[in-house]
């Protein structure tokens, strides 16, 4: 699990984008060591995302994913005790109840980040070494967000950052429970678009969409488990426009369902 999102780095804006990285602390809350072998495909990969809950059309709040990063490839797990009495192992595994930290700068090191498209989100399987296409600029591969989403934002906007570990030996098609591999934390954003501070503690074992109904009890949010394939979250919110019409806001979050989601179908009865 992501035990803590513990630091952040702001990078220079470029080409209409801001970029960030978040420090992560992982913890093995299972009952056997987790593989963490460098220089092959038997280690976790670490992704980061940013979300905004902000007034949309007619002032109604809308939950949106506004940015994501490429994937940090893990190497050499430390045996620290942030999350319990650590059963220390060599750095090729993360022992039971042991924690391992990655700083924000390490998670934002562009040369060590690999693309998401190579990773099977359900099994955690990926080729190694990862693809390494040419890149340039301060925002490439990092948690990149359009500047328009983080500057001159509507009053009442709320921002979240999220970290997720995908592990080949802790996956829905194996014996693991990867539905708890994502955690999130609320942010304070400066008017310049920079992260200024964290707002509250890390919300462990839940993706950022879980805070949507925490902040708005009228949201209808469901965690949907697809057996052997992963987890999808689906949320909706209905607003009465006061003129005989209603506005519907939907959000779908794919945690680790590799088949992905190609469309959403809504029942409709024109007679109503």
Secondary structure as UniProt FT lines:
FT   STRAND          2..14
FT   TURN            15..16
FT   STRAND          17..27
FT   STRAND          34..35
FT   TURN            38..39
FT   STRAND          45..55
FT   HELIX           57..59
FT   STRAND          61..68
FT   STRAND          71..73
FT   TURN            82..83
FT   TURN            91..92
FT   STRAND          93..94
FT   TURN            96..97
FT   STRAND          99..102
FT   HELIX           104..107
FT   HELIX           110..112
FT   STRAND          113..114
FT   HELIX           116..118
FT   TURN            121..123
FT   TURN            140..141
FT   STRAND          143..146
FT   HELIX           147..150
FT   TURN            155..156
FT   STRAND          158..167
FT   TURN            168..169
FT   TURN            172..175
FT   HELIX           178..180
FT   STRAND          182..189
FT   TURN            191..192
FT   STRAND          195..198
FT   TURN            204..205
FT   TURN            208..209
FT   HELIX           210..215
FT   TURN            217..218
FT   STRAND          220..226
FT   TURN            227..229
FT   STRAND          230..240
FT   STRAND          246..254
FT   TURN            258..259
FT   TURN            270..271
//
